[in-house]
Amino acid sequence: MSFKDDLKKTGANIKDSLDEAGHRANAGSEKATRDLAGDQMSTGEKAGSMFRQGAETVKADVDATKRDIRSKT
């Protein structure tokens, strides 16, 4: 690999790491919202929050997987 390719790979890894951290923070925030609000949230609000948490977790896992694949090539 050339220096340029290595630099590109490093930049992409940094971006994916930052994206993953943001998604995990958002997922944690959704859980914390449910923990704090508890019974004040309706069933629909809780379900929506759980869905958003799951979506953010999946996005974080995708970013981690992209990084893993990139490091193996």
Summary of the structure (lengths in Angstrom):
residues: 73
radius of gyration: 16.8
end to end distance: 10.4
largest distance: 56.9
contacts: 184
relative contact order: 0.17
helix: 93%
strand: 0%
